[in-house]
Amino acid sequence: MNDITALDAVTAFAPWLEPTDAELDAIELEMPVIAAEIALLDAQIMTLDRPATELDTRRIRRARRRVLAARRELSNQSAAAVTVSGGAA
């Protein structure tokens, strides 16, 4: 038996492997996009085992618009942060 794999499994959750505060902040900032993508995926999954009805089509279309809107907001926030912190060189 290889003892190194057991050691790797024990040290895999060492504190220095945890996400940093900056990474957690980035995830928090992206949560609206993640939630919108999950809603889109749920709407698409509902239509996998049956033909899509008009209601399903509208639900998917609305979910896609929410994803695009969330991505737009995220990119606008990112662009505003760069503009504010950037400045003239």
N, C-alpha and C positions, 0 to 999 in steps of 0.2 A: 504494500500500500504506500502511496506517495504522501508523505507528511506535509509537503509544501502546499498542496491543495487545501488541507485542513487549516493551515496557517493563513492562507489567503482568505478563506471563508470567515475566519475569526476577525481578521483585520480589515475586511471589506467595509465595515461600518465605522471606521475610525473617525474621530471628530474632524480631522483635516480634510476628509472627503465629503463633508457636508457642503451644501450650497452656501455661497457667501451671501452677505446681506444685499449686495448689488444684484446678484443673480435672482434672489427672492423678490427684489423690487421690480426687476424686469418681468418676471412671471406675473406679478400682481398687475403690472401695466398691461400685459397681454391677455388677462383673464376675460375681458369682454369678447375678444376675438375667439378665444378658445371656447367660450360658452356658445357663441353663435355657430361655430363650426360643429359643435356637438349637436345642437338643435338641427342643423342641416343634415347631419349624418342620421339622426333619429328619423327625420322625415323621409330620407331615402331608404332606410331600412324597412320602414312600414310598407313600402311598395314592392319589396323584393319577391314576395310570394303570391302576389295577386296583381291584376292589371291596375294601373294607376287611374283613379277617377279624377274628375275635374277638381274636386276638393284636394286630393293629393297633389295635383299639379300646382294648384295655388299655394298650398302649404310649402312645397319645395321652392317655388319661386320667391315666396316671402322670406324663407330661411336664407336663400342665396343673397337676397337684398340686404338682410341683416348682417351677413358675413362681410359683404362689400362695404357696408356703412361702418362696421366695427374696424375693418382694416383701414378705411379712409381716416377715421378718427385717430387711430394709432399712428398712422404715418404723419398726420397733421401735428400731433403732439410731439412726435420725434423731430419733425422739421422745426417746430417752434422752439424746442429745447436747444437745437443746434444754433438757431438764429440768435437766441438770447445769450447763450454761452459763448458763441463764436466771436463776433465783433470784427472790426477792421484790422488787417495785419499791418 
